[in-house]
Amino acid sequence: MQSFRPLLVLALTTTIAPALPAQTALRPAPSGRATSEVSLVYPQGQAPAGAQPMSIRLEYGQPHLRGRTLHTDSLVPYDKAWRTGANAATTLKTDVDLVLGGAALPKGSYVLYTLPSRAGWKLIVQRPANQTADYDPSLDITRVDLRQQGLASPVESLTMWLIPSTQAGPARGELRMAWGTTALSTDWVVKSP
């Protein structure tokens, strides 16, 4: 009888185990959404009657390297427009008229792509009709040359910033992005009415 006891325990375990519900664990999504926003306000006591705060907002999917090489056929290839993020279009919404990298953009919503090449990167600004990953050049409004800088330490997750300046004069700043060992940037300034 002693020799049957381990077999009986094994038989009961395999019979009962499938009946137990599988425990599900929360897992992080492969990529999340990220936002950078600059709020624009009038100086104290200088706002026109009824003026509301305004903003410039950048929203993008945040992919991660996870040991991958950045410029390959499947991950940000050179000489091909890239949606500049993961899973959905990268959008720029501005409540004010802007000059972005020298290009005038009326207030509104835009979709951003980048065009990486070994010679340099361009920022592509498109009308918002394109909300998919598929690039359609007929929707291009402008292309802006981006300043490029190498980074000593790689950035694991694509990160984008709208960095406001503290300089006197019209509101201005820098749109900056970094991923892997590459940092890119261009200037923005609020266009005077």
Secondary structure as GFF3:
##gff-version 3
##sequence-region A 1 193
A	DSSP	alpha_helix	4	16	.	.	.	ID=ss1
A	DSSP	three_ten_helix	17	19	.	.	.	ID=ss2
A	DSSP	beta_strand	32	40	.	.	.	ID=ss3
A	DSSP	beta_strand	54	62	.	.	.	ID=ss4
A	DSSP	beta_strand	90	94	.	.	.	ID=ss5
A	DSSP	beta_strand	98	100	.	.	.	ID=ss6
A	DSSP	beta_strand	103	105	.	.	.	ID=ss7
A	DSSP	beta_strand	108	117	.	.	.	ID=ss8
A	DSSP	beta_strand	120	126	.	.	.	ID=ss9
A	DSSP	three_ten_helix	137	139	.	.	.	ID=ss10
A	DSSP	beta_strand	140	164	.	.	.	ID=ss11
A	DSSP	beta_strand	172	190	.	.	.	ID=ss12
###
